[in-house]
Amino acid sequence: MQRRSDETSAEGSAADVAEMPEEAGDSRDAKDAKTAMIEVAEKMISERGLDDVSMRDVATAAGQRNNSAVQYHFGSRDGLILQVLRRRIISLDSARKARLAAADEQGLGYDLHTLVGVLFEPIVELLRAHPEATHYARFLQRVGPVMAPGIPEADLRTATDDVVVRLIDVLSHLPRRVAFERIDLATQMFTGALAVYEDRRDARNTVVNARFEDVVAHLYDMIEAALCAGAGSGAGSGAGTGAGTVSRD
């Protein structure tokens, strides 16, 4: 990940870290400071992008007087970004686990419509619960594809992995690799469209997609249609197969 050239001298010196006040070691104060910087970083990166947010920017916006507060608490800017992702990913995966268990109890554990909801509804609920304060879709769109594989939890089998594997099984009209790539692209489409919605919301652009629930409804319809589509001529061995085996109860 690229970093601003001035960060090494202005923010990264060992002397600055050593000057952190004694009271910063208090566990409650440290937790509050870390939480504030995590929340500020999510918002600022969602608005500016990775390369236009420095550790100094985050520390200042979070009310930290020491410019090296991010380095003190997280080790580096990348360490801070991983903490933002970790907090969200763990929470979303827990929600997916509960939804998947409920789907199994209802006998819908391999239903396309249900699995799409299990995969995406936790994100929708997050944004729905905090319509003005959450910038997660934009943050995820800017950071997730680059940083998420570096999170230790991402190397373990998660509920999200289980949903993806089940979706691949359901999409039996596609070669498994094509199905996996289709799901990945569908995820990018979903988060990307929500990120655009957040941009338009903040800009008060109400020409199209003005209502969050309408945007979500369109996305679910589009995602299911995209997953049900047959493989095209450029998709290798799956070219020309149909989509009639997919369950959409």
C-alpha positions in Angstrom: 0.0 0.0 0.0 1.4 3.4 -0.9 2.0 6.0 1.8 2.5 9.7 1.8 6.2 10.6 1.5 6.0 12.9 4.5 4.7 10.2 6.9 8.1 8.7 7.7 9.6 12.0 9.0 6.5 13.7 10.3 4.6 10.8 11.9 6.7 7.7 12.1 9.7 8.6 14.3 10.4 6.6 17.4 10.8 9.8 19.4 7.3 10.8 18.8 6.0 7.5 20.0 8.1 7.7 23.1 6.6 11.0 23.9 3.1 9.5 24.3 1.8 10.6 27.7 1.8 8.2 30.6 -2.0 8.4 31.0 -2.4 7.0 27.5 -1.6 3.6 29.0 -4.9 3.6 31.0 -6.9 0.8 29.4 -10.2 2.7 29.3 -8.7 5.8 27.7 -6.7 3.8 25.3 -9.8 1.9 24.2 -11.7 5.1 23.7 -8.9 6.6 21.7 -8.6 3.5 19.5 -12.3 3.4 18.9 -12.4 7.0 17.9 -9.5 6.6 15.5 -11.1 3.4 14.0 -14.4 5.3 13.4 -12.6 8.4 12.0 -10.4 6.3 9.7 -13.4 4.5 8.2 -15.2 7.8 7.4 -12.1 9.6 6.1 -10.9 6.8 3.9 -14.4 6.3 2.5 -14.5 9.9 1.5 -10.9 10.5 0.3 -9.5 7.1 -0.5 -6.4 5.4 0.9 -3.6 7.6 -0.5 -5.2 10.9 0.7 -5.5 10.0 4.4 -2.4 10.1 6.6 -1.9 9.0 10.1 -1.6 12.6 11.2 -5.0 13.3 9.6 -6.7 10.5 11.5 -5.1 11.4 14.9 -6.1 15.0 14.5 -9.7 14.3 13.5 -10.0 11.9 16.4 -8.9 14.5 18.9 -5.5 13.1 19.6 -2.9 15.7 20.4 0.1 13.5 19.5 0.6 13.1 15.8 1.9 9.6 16.3 -1.2 8.3 18.1 -2.1 5.9 15.2 1.4 4.4 15.3 1.3 4.1 19.0 -2.0 2.2 19.1 -1.9 0.3 15.8 1.7 0.2 14.7 1.1 1.8 11.3 -1.7 3.1 9.0 -2.1 -0.4 7.6 -2.6 -1.7 11.1 -5.3 0.8 11.7 -7.1 -0.1 8.4 -6.9 -3.8 9.3 -8.6 -3.0 12.6 -11.4 -1.2 10.8 -11.9 -4.2 8.6 -11.6 -6.7 11.4 -14.3 -5.1 13.5 -16.7 -5.1 10.6 -15.8 -8.5 9.2 -16.2 -10.3 12.5 -19.6 -8.6 13.1 -20.9 -9.4 9.7 -19.7 -13.0 9.8 -21.4 -13.5 13.1 -24.7 -12.2 11.6 -24.3 -14.5 8.6 -23.7 -17.5 10.8 -27.0 -16.9 12.6 -28.9 -16.4 9.4 -27.4 -19.5 7.9 -28.4 -21.6 10.9 -31.9 -20.2 10.6 -32.1 -21.0 6.9 -31.0 -24.6 7.7 -33.8 -24.9 10.3 -36.3 -23.8 7.7 -34.9 -26.2 5.0 -33.7 -23.3 2.9 -30.0 -23.8 3.4 -29.4 -24.4 -0.4 -32.0 -22.0 -1.8 -30.5 -19.3 -4.0 -32.7 -16.5 -2.8 -32.1 -17.3 0.8 -28.3 -17.6 0.4 -28.1 -14.2 -1.4 -29.9 -12.7 1.6 -27.6 -14.4 4.1 -24.6 -13.0 2.2 -25.7 -9.4 1.7 -28.4 -8.6 4.3 -26.0 -8.1 7.2 -24.4 -5.3 5.2 -27.8 -3.9 4.4 -28.8 -4.0 8.0 -25.6 -2.2 9.0 -26.3 0.6 6.6 -30.0 0.6 7.4 -29.3 1.0 11.1 -27.0 4.0 10.6 -28.1 5.8 7.5 -26.2 9.0 8.1 -23.3 7.8 10.2 -22.0 4.7 8.4 -19.7 4.9 5.4 -18.9 1.2 5.3 -19.9 0.5 1.7 -17.5 3.2 0.4 -14.8 2.1 2.8 -15.2 -1.5 1.8 -15.1 -0.6 -1.9 -11.9 1.3 -1.5 -10.1 -1.0 0.9 -11.6 -4.5 1.0 -10.3 -5.9 -2.3 -6.7 -4.8 -1.3 -6.5 -5.4 2.4 -9.1 -8.0 3.4 -7.0 -11.1 2.5 -4.4 -9.9 5.0 -6.7 -10.2 8.0 -5.9 -13.3 10.1 -9.5 -14.2 10.5 -9.9 -14.3 6.7 -7.6 -17.3 6.6 -10.0 -19.4 8.7 -13.2 -21.1 7.6 -16.0 -18.6 8.3 -19.8 -18.5 7.8 -19.1 -16.3 4.8 -17.0 -19.0 3.3 -19.8 -21.5 3.9 -22.3 -19.3 2.1 -20.0 -19.0 -0.9 -19.5 -22.7 -1.1 -23.2 -23.4 -0.9 -23.9 -20.8 -3.6 -21.3 -22.5 -5.8 -23.1 -25.8 -5.3 -26.5 -24.2 -6.1 -25.1 -22.7 -9.3 -24.7 -26.2 -10.8 -25.3 -24.8 -14.3 -21.9 -23.2 -14.1 -18.4 -24.7 -13.8 -17.3 -24.2 -10.2 -14.6 -21.7 -11.0 -17.0 -19.7 -13.1 -19.5 -19.8 -10.3 -16.9 -18.5 -7.8 -15.9 -15.7 -10.0 -19.6 -14.8 -10.6 -20.2 -14.6 -6.9 -17.1 -12.4 -6.4 -18.2 -10.0 -9.1 -21.7 -10.0 -7.7 -20.3 -9.0 -4.3 -18.3 -6.2 -5.9 -21.4 -5.0 -7.8 -23.5 -5.0 -4.6 -20.9 -3.1 -2.5 -20.0 -0.8 -5.4 -23.6 0.2 -6.0 -24.2 0.9 -2.3 -21.0 3.0 -2.3 -22.4 5.1 -5.1 -25.7 5.4 -3.2 -23.7 6.8 -0.2 -21.9 9.3 -2.4 -25.2 10.4 -3.9 -26.8 10.6 -0.5 -24.1 12.9 0.8 -24.3 15.0 -2.3 -28.1 15.1 -2.0 -28.4 13.9 -5.5 -32.0 12.6 -5.7 -32.3 12.2 -9.5 -32.0 8.4 -9.3 -31.8 5.8 -6.6 -33.0 8.3 -4.0 -34.5 5.6 -1.6 -32.2 3.1 0.1 -34.8 0.4 0.2 -35.4 0.8 -3.6 -31.7 0.5 -4.3 -31.5 -2.7 -2.2 -34.5 -4.2 -3.9 -33.0 -3.5 -7.3 -29.7 -5.0 -6.2 -31.2 -8.2 -5.0 -33.1 -8.7 -8.2 -30.0 -8.0 -10.3 -27.7 -10.2 -8.2 -30.0 -13.2 -8.5 -30.5 -12.7 -12.2 -26.7 -12.4 -12.7 -26.1 -15.6 -10.8 -28.7 -17.5 -12.7 -27.4 -16.4 -16.1 -25.6 -19.0 -18.2 -21.9 -18.8 -18.9 -21.0 -16.7 -22.0 -18.7 -17.5 -24.8 -15.7 -16.1 -23.0 -16.2 -18.3 -19.9 -14.3 -21.4 -21.0 -15.8 -24.8 -20.7 -19.1 -23.6 -19.3 -20.0 -21.7 -22.5 -23.5 -22.2 -23.7 -25.0 -24.0 -20.7 -28.3 -23.1 -19.3 -29.5 -21.9 -15.9 -32.6 -24.0 -15.4 -31.3 -26.0 -12.4 -31.0 -23.1 -10.0 -33.6 -23.1 -7.2 -35.3 -19.7 -6.7 -38.1 -20.5 -4.3 
